Amino acid sequence: MADRVIVVKIGTSSVTDDRGRLTTAAIEKLAGEVAGQRAAGDRVVVVTSGAIAAGLPVLGLHPRPNDPAVLQAVSAVGQGYLFAAWEAALRGRGLVAGQVLLAPLDFVHRRQYLHARRTLEHLLDLGVVPVINENDAIADDEIRFGDNDRLAALVAHLLHAEALVLLTDTPGLLTGDPRRREDASLIEEIVEVDAEIEALAGGTGTVRGSGGMASKLAAAKMAAWSGVRAVIAGADRPDVLASALAGTAGSGTVFVPRQQRLGARKLWIAFAVGSSGTVVVDAGAEKALRERGVSLLPAGVIGVHGDFEADDAVEIAGPHGRTFAKGLVRHPASVVKEWAGRQTSTLPPEAVHEVVHRDDLVLLP
């Protein structure tokens, strides 16, 4: 398929060595594969990690500091080295690289979302390979919880990409930890991400990276809910990009896209922002939210857990404690607790009456 958009993300562990230094070979390898897809007619976007890891040895910082402010400063130094490596590798293959720094919040506000899309589309129209990284140097949230896996999924959604390829230091999602189980094998296709699949992903990855298989699984799930085919594959596999796009057996773990595409704002709410608490609702409210797509009102609330503020993300659970939705709450926890179970007619007339508006609510599988 000509002119399809492909988003490929490569992790920190794949572009740096054990000492945190950039490995030009890994970048050169992927740059060559990007050039191959460009020659085949694809429009390719690269999402790359590694700015913090690249900056650490330059500044002589070992071990890696934990202070977020220091890490932001390190990323500002490392980002230049990281992009320079990509620019040189792509230029050596006749391609022009364009640096784009994004934060996930760029995908929440409609105006910023459309501006980011226009910028990336113009770069692609000009034949440029956008090289994207998180704007770590000024965005606190990315240092705290962000990772480029989720960012890559948001970019794939933004550009209506044909595929998202997440490259890492394993061949894909395995049935177990290969360091502990000799019989661990590659899961080649996943139709729906459930609790059993999530349990296989484990925790974070290397000390140099912020992600790990869990974040790649979350990104693949985001892509699937965007209608985008996602593949988790090994960065060191020969011709991995072409193989993943062609669906070659054993080339990685493929996530089948859903038919119904979730909008950008709801995609962010569902998967990219962490929950600050839980609002428990009665059976009637759960049924109404599930079947009628209404807003959550105080009358249906029977419990509140956590100390959240207005506009924070919260999980919404039924009377038996099972989470079935997620949304942005319009009032702090103290107000939701005070209003729990009350009819709208008894609330202050000048106040916003919804606990979670339907436009800010997403039903989860």
Residue pairs with C-beta under 8 A, 6 or more apart in sequence:
1 162
2 41
3 41
3 42
3 43
4 41
4 42
4 43
4 161
4 162
4 163
5 42
5 43
5 44
5 45
5 124
5 156
5 159
5 160
5 161
5 162
6 37
6 42
6 43
6 44
6 45
6 161
6 162
6 163
6 165
6 241
6 245
7 44
7 45
7 47
7 152
7 155
7 156
7 159
7 161
7 163
7 164
7 165
8 30
8 34
8 44
8 45
8 46
8 47
8 164
8 165
8 167
8 241
9 46
9 47
9 48
9 49
9 148
9 149
9 151
9 152
9 164
9 165
9 166
9 167
9 219
10 26
10 30
10 46
10 47
10 48
10 49
10 167
10 235
11 49
11 148
11 149
11 166
11 167
11 168
11 169
11 205
11 209
11 211
11 235
12 49
12 50
12 52
12 53
12 206
12 208
12 209
12 210
12 211
13 168
13 169
13 205
13 206
13 208
13 209
14 26
14 167
14 168
14 169
14 235
14 236
15 22
15 23
15 26
15 27
15 48
15 49
15 50
15 53
15 82
16 22
16 23
16 50
16 53
16 54
16 208
17 23
19 57
20 53
20 54
20 56
20 57
20 62
20 64
20 208
21 54
21 57
22 50
22 53
22 54
22 81
22 82
22 85
24 85
24 89
26 235
26 236
27 85
27 86
27 89
28 89
28 92
29 235
29 236
30 46
30 89
30 167
30 235
30 241
31 86
31 89
31 90
31 92
31 93
31 95
32 93
33 239
33 240
33 241
33 242
34 44
34 46
34 90
34 93
34 95
34 129
34 241
35 90
35 93
35 94
35 95
36 239
36 241
36 242
37 44
37 241
37 242
37 245
38 44
38 95
38 129
42 245
43 124
44 129
45 120
45 124
45 129
45 130
45 132
45 155
45 159
45 161
46 86
46 129
46 130
46 131
46 132
47 132
47 133
47 148
47 151
47 152
47 155
48 82
48 86
48 131
48 132
48 133
48 148
49 133
49 147
49 148
49 209
49 210
49 211
50 78
50 82
50 133
51 74
51 75
51 78
51 79
51 82
51 133
51 134
51 136
52 64
52 71
52 74
52 75
52 78
52 136
53 78
53 208
53 209
54 78
54 79
54 81
54 82
55 61
55 74
55 75
55 76
55 77
55 78
55 79
55 81
56 62
56 64
56 74
56 78
58 77
58 78
58 81
59 74
59 77
61 70
61 74
64 207
64 208
65 71
65 74
68 140
68 143
68 144
71 136
71 143
72 136
72 137
72 138
72 140
72 143
73 137
75 136
75 137
76 136
76 137
79 101
79 133
79 136
79 137
82 133
83 97
83 99
83 131
83 133
86 97
86 131
87 97
87 99
87 131
90 96
90 97
90 129
90 131
91 97
95 127
95 129
96 126
96 127
96 128
96 129
97 128
97 129
97 130
97 131
98 123
98 128
98 129
98 130
98 131
99 131
99 133
100 119
100 120
100 123
100 130
100 131
100 132
100 133
101 132
101 133
101 134
101 135
101 137
102 116
102 132
102 133
102 134
102 135
102 151
102 155
103 134
103 135
103 139
103 141
103 142
103 146
104 134
104 141
104 142
104 146
104 150
104 151
104 154
104 268
104 272
104 273
105 112
105 139
105 141
106 112
106 113
106 116
107 113
107 116
107 154
107 157
107 158
107 264
107 268
107 272
108 264
108 265
108 268
110 265
113 158
113 264
116 158
117 158
117 159
120 130
120 155
120 158
120 159
121 159
123 130
124 130
124 159
132 151
132 152
132 155
133 148
134 142
134 146
134 148
134 151
135 142
136 142
136 143
136 146
139 146
145 274
146 210
147 209
147 210
147 211
147 215
148 211
149 166
149 211
149 215
149 216
149 218
149 219
150 215
150 218
150 219
150 222
150 271
150 272
152 164
152 166
152 219
153 164
153 218
153 219
153 220
153 222
153 223
153 226
153 228
153 230
153 267
153 271
154 222
154 264
154 267
154 268
154 272
155 161
156 163
156 164
156 223
156 226
156 228
156 230
157 222
157 223
157 226
157 228
157 264
157 267
158 264
161 228
162 228
162 229
163 228
163 229
163 230
163 231
163 244
163 245
164 219
164 220
164 223
164 228
164 229
164 230
164 231
165 230
165 231
165 233
165 240
165 241
165 244
165 245
165 252
166 216
166 219
166 220
166 230
166 231
166 232
166 233
167 233
167 234
167 235
167 240
168 205
168 213
168 216
168 232
168 233
168 234
168 235
169 205
169 206
169 234
169 235
169 236
170 178
170 213
170 234
171 186
171 233
171 234
171 237
171 250
171 252
172 186
172 187
172 188
172 231
172 232
172 233
172 234
172 252
172 253
173 186
173 187
173 190
173 197
173 200
173 201
173 213
173 216
173 217
173 232
173 253
174 184
174 185
174 186
174 187
174 200
175 181
175 183
175 184
175 185
175 186
175 187
175 200
176 183
176 184
176 200
177 184
177 202
178 184
186 250
186 252
186 253
187 197
187 200
187 253
188 249
188 250
188 252
188 253
188 254
189 253
189 254
189 255
189 256
190 197
190 220
190 253
190 254
190 255
190 256
191 256
192 365
193 217
193 220
193 221
193 224
193 255
197 217
198 214
198 217
200 213
201 212
201 213
201 214
201 216
201 217
202 212
202 213
202 214
203 212
203 214
204 210
204 211
204 212
204 214
204 215
205 211
205 212
205 213
206 212
213 232
216 232
217 232
218 271
219 230
220 230
220 232
220 253
220 255
221 255
221 271
222 267
222 270
222 271
222 272
223 229
223 230
223 255
223 257
224 230
224 255
224 256
224 257
224 258
225 258
225 261
225 262
225 267
225 270
225 271
226 257
226 261
226 262
226 267
227 257
227 258
227 259
227 260
227 261
228 257
229 254
229 255
229 256
229 257
230 254
230 255
230 257
231 244
231 245
231 251
231 252
231 253
231 254
231 255
232 252
232 253
232 255
233 240
233 243
233 244
233 251
233 252
233 253
234 240
234 252
237 243
237 251
237 252
240 251
240 252
243 251
243 252
244 251
244 252
247 254
262 270
262 362
265 359
265 360
266 362
269 313
269 326
269 327
269 328
269 360
269 361
269 362
270 326
270 362
270 364
273 313
274 313
275 306
275 313
275 314
275 315
275 326
276 306
276 307
276 308
276 309
276 312
276 313
276 314
277 304
277 305
277 306
277 307
277 308
277 312
277 314
277 315
277 329
277 333
278 303
278 304
278 305
278 306
278 314
278 315
278 316
278 317
278 323
279 296
279 301
279 303
279 304
279 305
279 314
279 315
279 316
279 317
279 329
279 336
279 355
279 356
280 301
280 302
280 303
280 304
280 305
280 316
280 317
280 318
280 319
280 321
281 289
281 296
281 300
281 301
281 302
281 316
281 317
281 318
281 319
282 300
282 301
282 302
282 319
283 318
283 319
284 300
285 296
285 297
285 299
285 300
285 301
286 300
286 318
286 319
286 324
288 294
288 300
289 296
289 316
289 324
289 325
289 361
289 363
290 324
290 363
293 358
294 358
295 354
295 355
295 356
295 357
295 358
295 361
296 316
296 327
296 354
296 355
296 356
296 361
297 344
297 353
297 354
297 355
298 336
298 339
298 340
298 341
298 342
298 343
298 344
298 347
298 353
298 355
299 341
299 342
299 343
299 344
301 336
301 339
301 340
301 341
301 355
302 319
302 340
302 341
303 340
304 333
304 336
304 337
304 340
306 314
306 333
307 333
308 314
308 329
308 332
308 333
309 332
309 333
310 329
310 330
310 331
310 332
311 328
311 329
311 330
312 328
312 329
313 326
313 327
313 328
313 329
314 326
314 327
314 328
314 329
314 356
315 323
315 325
315 326
316 323
316 324
316 325
316 326
316 327
316 356
316 361
317 323
317 324
318 324
323 364
324 363
324 364
325 361
325 362
325 363
325 364
326 361
326 362
326 364
327 356
327 357
327 360
327 361
327 362
328 356
328 357
328 360
329 336
329 355
329 356
330 352
330 354
330 355
330 356
330 357
330 360
331 339
331 352
331 355
336 355
339 347
339 355
344 353
347 353
